[in-house]
Amino acid sequence: MSALESQILQSLSGLSDDSLHFILDMIQRFVVPSETRAVQRDTLAQPSVRRLGSMKGQKFVSDGHEIDDYDDEIAQMFGAVTE
């Protein structure tokens, strides 16, 4: 056991059960095993674009229309200040 591990165990020895449960919960939430980190890093390295939920595969603008054509109307709907 390393000196750091011994120091951690000594600091935990006098704590109440509630405090120990809290610390254990935090460790389980925020301390990620190295294998999981490697998988997450590999997953983040692979860029992917996907639509979520019911919008998957749907187009949002009809053919022959440009979304930018509606900027003024959208700004007015949301109360944006236009120049």
Secondary structure, DSSP 4 states (H G I P E B T S, - for coil): --HHHHHHHHHHTT--HHHHHHHHHHHHHH---HHHHHHHHHHHHS------GGGTT--SS-TT--GGGGHHHHHHHTT----
